[in-house]
C-alpha cells in the first residue's frame, strides 16, 4: 500500500485539517520529510494553497483547527500548531494554542519552521520572485552557477529537490545538484 492509499484509509478520505472530501493530496510536513505516512498528511487544495501562500490566508477557513488540533496523529498536530501560530494575531487562535498540548518531540518538530517566532525574529527565505521558501520545497536555478570546489557548472533550469534552509542566513539554502550537496543563494532560484 502506498503513502497516499494509507493516508486515505487513515483520514477516511477527508482533509485531515478541515475535513473537506474533495481535491485531496499528500502534503509532506517540512522540514526533512521522508515522504512516509508518519511525516505526511492528506489535505485539500484550499488548505494546501493557504499553507504554501500565506498571502491567500483566510482566517475563517482555519476555524476547523478547533477540531483537528485534537487529532492523535503527530503530523496533524504539527500543522494545526503551525497554522494557529501563523494566525495568532486574530485572537481566537491564541486561545486554542493555550489549550493545545504537544509532547516534547512533536513540539520540536512543529517549531522547526519558526512559525512561533515574530516576523522580525524569523529568518524568512525568499526566492528571486519574492516567494517564501520552505524546507523540502523544489526550486529551479534561474542562471548557470559555477560550483566552487566541485569543478562543475549547475545549469540554468536544473531542479533542486527537497531543499534545506540555512537557519541563520535568509540568503542561502542547501540542495543536491549532480549528487553534490551545495549551498545556493536564494536570489538564483525560483519556486
Short mmCIF file of the C-alpha atoms (twelve columns), coordinates in Angstrom:
data_MODEL
# 
_entry.id   MODEL 
# 
loop_
_atom_site.group_PDB 
_atom_site.id 
_atom_site.type_symbol 
_atom_site.label_atom_id 
_atom_site.label_alt_id 
_atom_site.label_comp_id 
_atom_site.label_asym_id 
_atom_site.label_seq_id 
_atom_site.Cartn_x 
_atom_site.Cartn_y 
_atom_site.Cartn_z 
_atom_site.pdbx_PDB_model_num 
ATOM 1   C CA . UNK A 1   0.000   0.000  0.000   1 
ATOM 2   C CA . UNK A 2   1.471   3.391  -0.972  1 
ATOM 3   C CA . UNK A 3   1.544   6.520  1.186   1 
ATOM 4   C CA . UNK A 4   -1.494  8.126  -0.440  1 
ATOM 5   C CA . UNK A 5   -3.609  4.990  -0.003  1 
ATOM 6   C CA . UNK A 6   -2.594  4.699  3.651   1 
ATOM 7   C CA . UNK A 7   -3.448  8.368  4.234   1 
ATOM 8   C CA . UNK A 8   -6.867  7.922  2.581   1 
ATOM 9   C CA . UNK A 9   -7.524  4.996  4.910   1 
ATOM 10  C CA . UNK A 10  -6.272  6.901  7.991   1 
ATOM 11  C CA . UNK A 11  -8.314  10.026 7.211   1 
ATOM 12  C CA . UNK A 12  -11.442 8.317  5.848   1 
ATOM 13  C CA . UNK A 13  -10.715 10.179 2.550   1 
ATOM 14  C CA . UNK A 14  -11.172 13.623 4.121   1 
ATOM 15  C CA . UNK A 15  -8.792  16.535 4.586   1 
ATOM 16  C CA . UNK A 16  -7.049  15.943 7.905   1 
ATOM 17  C CA . UNK A 17  -7.235  19.663 8.711   1 
ATOM 18  C CA . UNK A 18  -10.671 20.855 7.521   1 
ATOM 19  C CA . UNK A 19  -12.494 17.567 6.682   1 
ATOM 20  C CA . UNK A 20  -13.196 18.563 3.059   1 
ATOM 21  C CA . UNK A 21  -13.824 15.427 0.960   1 
ATOM 22  C CA . UNK A 22  -12.640 16.719 -2.446  1 
ATOM 23  C CA . UNK A 23  -9.356  17.530 -4.226  1 
ATOM 24  C CA . UNK A 24  -7.138  15.734 -1.714  1 
ATOM 25  C CA . UNK A 25  -3.375  15.407 -1.991  1 
ATOM 26  C CA . UNK A 26  -0.467  14.233 0.138   1 
ATOM 27  C CA . UNK A 27  1.362   17.054 1.929   1 
ATOM 28  C CA . UNK A 28  4.777   16.241 3.374   1 
ATOM 29  C CA . UNK A 29  5.416   18.148 6.591   1 
ATOM 30  C CA . UNK A 30  8.666   20.152 6.341   1 
ATOM 31  C CA . UNK A 31  11.471  20.084 7.210   1 
ATOM 32  C CA . UNK A 32  13.219  16.881 6.223   1 
ATOM 33  C CA . UNK A 33  10.160  14.800 5.431   1 
ATOM 34  C CA . UNK A 34  10.971  11.398 4.002   1 
ATOM 35  C CA . UNK A 35  7.535   11.208 2.430   1 
ATOM 36  C CA . UNK A 36  6.340   8.471  4.771   1 
ATOM 37  C CA . UNK A 37  2.885   8.218  6.292   1 
ATOM 38  C CA . UNK A 38  4.104   9.428  9.692   1 
ATOM 39  C CA . UNK A 39  5.531   12.648 8.191   1 
ATOM 40  C CA . UNK A 40  2.655   13.418 5.819   1 
ATOM 41  C CA . UNK A 41  -0.992  14.393 5.947   1 
ATOM 42  C CA . UNK A 42  -3.826  14.312 3.431   1 
ATOM 43  C CA . UNK A 43  -5.136  17.821 2.747   1 
ATOM 44  C CA . UNK A 44  -7.468  19.583 0.331   1 
ATOM 45  C CA . UNK A 45  -6.257  22.062 -2.274  1 
ATOM 46  C CA . UNK A 46  -7.678  25.009 -0.269  1 
ATOM 47  C CA . UNK A 47  -5.596  24.138 2.804   1 
ATOM 48  C CA . UNK A 48  -2.516  23.459 0.689   1 
ATOM 49  C CA . UNK A 49  -2.819  26.777 -1.157  1 
ATOM 50  C CA . UNK A 50  -3.117  28.729 2.098   1 
ATOM 51  C CA . UNK A 51  -0.242  26.854 3.745   1 
ATOM 52  C CA . UNK A 52  2.091   27.463 0.819   1 
ATOM 53  C CA . UNK A 53  0.905   31.010 0.006   1 
ATOM 54  C CA . UNK A 54  0.439   32.997 3.227   1 
ATOM 55  C CA . UNK A 55  -0.922  35.942 1.204   1 
ATOM 56  C CA . UNK A 56  -4.029  33.810 0.468   1 
ATOM 57  C CA . UNK A 57  -4.687  33.102 4.156   1 
ATOM 58  C CA . UNK A 58  -8.395  33.160 5.097   1 
ATOM 59  C CA . UNK A 59  -8.603  33.075 8.914   1 
ATOM 60  C CA . UNK A 60  -12.212 31.856 8.897   1 
ATOM 61  C CA . UNK A 61  -11.256 28.742 6.900   1 
ATOM 62  C CA . UNK A 62  -8.914  27.733 9.723   1 
ATOM 63  C CA . UNK A 63  -11.602 27.677 12.417  1 
ATOM 64  C CA . UNK A 64  -11.642 23.965 11.531  1 
ATOM 65  C CA . UNK A 65  -8.474  23.641 13.626  1 
ATOM 66  C CA . UNK A 66  -10.701 23.763 16.691  1 
ATOM 67  C CA . UNK A 67  -11.462 20.104 15.861  1 
ATOM 68  C CA . UNK A 68  -8.370  18.857 14.018  1 
ATOM 69  C CA . UNK A 69  -5.909  20.073 16.671  1 
ATOM 70  C CA . UNK A 70  -7.145  17.220 18.896  1 
ATOM 71  C CA . UNK A 71  -6.018  14.564 16.405  1 
ATOM 72  C CA . UNK A 72  -3.839  11.773 17.813  1 
ATOM 73  C CA . UNK A 73  -1.640  11.937 14.701  1 
ATOM 74  C CA . UNK A 74  1.561   13.971 15.344  1 
ATOM 75  C CA . UNK A 75  1.776   15.268 11.745  1 
ATOM 76  C CA . UNK A 76  -1.748  16.727 12.011  1 
ATOM 77  C CA . UNK A 77  -0.907  18.219 15.422  1 
ATOM 78  C CA . UNK A 78  2.215   19.851 13.944  1 
ATOM 79  C CA . UNK A 79  0.300   21.514 11.098  1 
ATOM 80  C CA . UNK A 80  -2.509  22.628 13.406  1 
ATOM 81  C CA . UNK A 81  0.055   24.187 15.772  1 
ATOM 82  C CA . UNK A 82  1.871   25.922 12.891  1 
ATOM 83  C CA . UNK A 83  -1.315  27.343 11.378  1 
ATOM 84  C CA . UNK A 84  -2.610  28.522 14.760  1 
ATOM 85  C CA . UNK A 85  0.708   30.294 15.312  1 
ATOM 86  C CA . UNK A 86  0.538   31.851 11.854  1 
ATOM 87  C CA . UNK A 87  -2.935  33.192 12.731  1 
ATOM 88  C CA . UNK A 88  -2.344  34.042 16.403  1 
ATOM 89  C CA . UNK A 89  -2.853  37.786 15.846  1 
ATOM 90  C CA . UNK A 90  -6.521  37.066 15.031  1 
ATOM 91  C CA . UNK A 91  -7.236  36.448 18.736  1 
ATOM 92  C CA . UNK A 92  -9.164  33.166 18.697  1 
ATOM 93  C CA . UNK A 93  -6.143  31.042 17.585  1 
ATOM 94  C CA . UNK A 94  -4.221  32.110 20.697  1 
ATOM 95  C CA . UNK A 95  -6.994  30.632 22.866  1 
ATOM 96  C CA . UNK A 96  -6.670  27.317 21.010  1 
ATOM 97  C CA . UNK A 97  -2.866  27.397 21.290  1 
ATOM 98  C CA . UNK A 98  -3.192  27.854 25.050  1 
ATOM 99  C CA . UNK A 99  -5.224  24.610 25.187  1 
ATOM 100 C CA . UNK A 100 -3.087  22.577 22.774  1 
ATOM 101 C CA . UNK A 101 -0.530  20.246 24.316  1 
ATOM 102 C CA . UNK A 102 2.231   18.677 22.234  1 
ATOM 103 C CA . UNK A 103 4.809   16.266 23.618  1 
ATOM 104 C CA . UNK A 104 8.420   17.464 23.516  1 
ATOM 105 C CA . UNK A 105 9.366   15.681 20.278  1 
ATOM 106 C CA . UNK A 106 6.252   16.850 18.404  1 
ATOM 107 C CA . UNK A 107 6.684   20.431 19.653  1 
ATOM 108 C CA . UNK A 108 10.298  20.425 18.485  1 
ATOM 109 C CA . UNK A 109 9.134   19.278 15.039  1 
ATOM 110 C CA . UNK A 110 6.428   21.953 14.979  1 
ATOM 111 C CA . UNK A 111 8.903   24.715 15.897  1 
ATOM 112 C CA . UNK A 112 11.390  23.679 13.200  1 
ATOM 113 C CA . UNK A 113 9.998   26.209 10.701  1 
ATOM 114 C CA . UNK A 114 9.850   29.132 13.145  1 
ATOM 115 C CA . UNK A 115 6.079   29.696 12.915  1 
ATOM 116 C CA . UNK A 116 6.016   30.665 16.597  1 
ATOM 117 C CA . UNK A 117 8.547   33.479 16.148  1 
ATOM 118 C CA . UNK A 118 7.601   37.074 15.434  1 
ATOM 119 C CA . UNK A 119 8.347   38.203 11.881  1 
ATOM 120 C CA . UNK A 120 11.315  40.303 12.955  1 
ATOM 121 C CA . UNK A 121 12.867  37.302 14.763  1 
ATOM 122 C CA . UNK A 122 12.218  34.797 11.983  1 
ATOM 123 C CA . UNK A 123 14.653  34.189 9.156   1 
ATOM 124 C CA . UNK A 124 12.493  34.155 6.019   1 
ATOM 125 C CA . UNK A 125 13.963  32.676 2.848   1 
ATOM 126 C CA . UNK A 126 12.562  34.107 -0.395  1 
ATOM 127 C CA . UNK A 127 13.255  33.119 -3.977  1 
ATOM 128 C CA . UNK A 128 14.128  35.527 -6.802  1 
ATOM 129 C CA . UNK A 129 10.423  36.377 -7.221  1 
ATOM 130 C CA . UNK A 130 9.816   37.017 -3.517  1 
ATOM 131 C CA . UNK A 131 8.003   33.713 -2.841  1 
ATOM 132 C CA . UNK A 132 8.591   32.259 0.615   1 
ATOM 133 C CA . UNK A 133 10.680  29.085 0.551   1 
ATOM 134 C CA . UNK A 134 10.197  26.212 2.978   1 
ATOM 135 C CA . UNK A 135 12.396  23.246 3.738   1 
ATOM 136 C CA . UNK A 136 11.504  20.389 1.412   1 
ATOM 137 C CA . UNK A 137 10.492  22.638 -1.496  1 
ATOM 138 C CA . UNK A 138 11.673  22.088 -5.049  1 
ATOM 139 C CA . UNK A 139 13.321  25.083 -6.707  1 
ATOM 140 C CA . UNK A 140 14.723  25.753 -10.174 1 
ATOM 141 C CA . UNK A 141 18.001  27.511 -10.913 1 
ATOM 142 C CA . UNK A 142 17.499  30.730 -12.901 1 
ATOM 143 C CA . UNK A 143 21.094  31.003 -14.130 1 
ATOM 144 C CA . UNK A 144 24.174  28.856 -14.657 1 
ATOM 145 C CA . UNK A 145 26.153  28.610 -11.410 1 
ATOM 146 C CA . UNK A 146 29.790  27.622 -11.224 1 
ATOM 147 C CA . UNK A 147 30.174  25.360 -8.200  1 
ATOM 148 C CA . UNK A 148 33.433  26.160 -6.449  1 
ATOM 149 C CA . UNK A 149 35.442  23.167 -5.291  1 
ATOM 150 C CA . UNK A 150 33.331  20.672 -7.237  1 
ATOM 151 C CA . UNK A 151 34.530  21.593 -10.747 1 
ATOM 152 C CA . UNK A 152 31.161  21.643 -12.479 1 
ATOM 153 C CA . UNK A 153 28.552  24.177 -13.511 1 
ATOM 154 C CA . UNK A 154 24.966  23.822 -12.303 1 
ATOM 155 C CA . UNK A 155 22.921  24.626 -15.388 1 
ATOM 156 C CA . UNK A 156 20.014  27.050 -15.566 1 
ATOM 157 C CA . UNK A 157 16.701  25.180 -15.322 1 
ATOM 158 C CA . UNK A 158 18.085  22.458 -13.051 1 
ATOM 159 C CA . UNK A 159 15.518  21.383 -10.456 1 
ATOM 160 C CA . UNK A 160 16.830  21.165 -6.905  1 
ATOM 161 C CA . UNK A 161 14.509  18.952 -4.865  1 
ATOM 162 C CA . UNK A 162 13.993  18.711 -1.125  1 
ATOM 163 C CA . UNK A 163 15.971  21.830 -0.246  1 
ATOM 164 C CA . UNK A 164 17.024  22.671 3.282   1 
ATOM 165 C CA . UNK A 165 17.246  26.229 4.534   1 
ATOM 166 C CA . UNK A 166 20.312  27.696 6.206   1 
ATOM 167 C CA . UNK A 167 18.820  28.633 9.608   1 
ATOM 168 C CA . UNK A 168 20.747  31.842 10.288  1 
ATOM 169 C CA . UNK A 169 21.063  33.205 6.736   1 
ATOM 170 C CA . UNK A 170 17.955  34.134 4.727   1 
ATOM 171 C CA . UNK A 171 20.016  34.358 1.519   1 
ATOM 172 C CA . UNK A 172 21.237  30.746 1.470   1 
ATOM 173 C CA . UNK A 173 19.738  27.301 1.012   1 
ATOM 174 C CA . UNK A 174 21.223  23.860 0.515   1 
ATOM 175 C CA . UNK A 175 20.379  21.209 -2.024  1 
ATOM 176 C CA . UNK A 176 21.805  18.439 -4.182  1 
ATOM 177 C CA . UNK A 177 22.928  19.133 -7.726  1 
ATOM 178 C CA . UNK A 178 24.687  16.376 -9.674  1 
ATOM 179 C CA . UNK A 179 24.781  14.299 -6.485  1 
ATOM 180 C CA . UNK A 180 26.690  17.018 -4.592  1 
ATOM 181 C CA . UNK A 181 25.229  18.885 -1.598  1 
ATOM 182 C CA . UNK A 182 25.850  22.585 -2.325  1 
ATOM 183 C CA . UNK A 183 24.933  25.979 -0.897  1 
ATOM 184 C CA . UNK A 184 22.907  28.142 -3.284  1 
ATOM 185 C CA . UNK A 185 21.983  31.815 -2.945  1 
ATOM 186 C CA . UNK A 186 18.208  32.299 -2.860  1 
ATOM 187 C CA . UNK A 187 18.411  35.076 -5.465  1 
ATOM 188 C CA . UNK A 188 19.426  32.445 -8.058  1 
ATOM 189 C CA . UNK A 189 16.381  30.184 -7.640  1 
ATOM 190 C CA . UNK A 190 12.639  30.288 -8.213  1 
ATOM 191 C CA . UNK A 191 9.943   28.136 -6.604  1 
# 
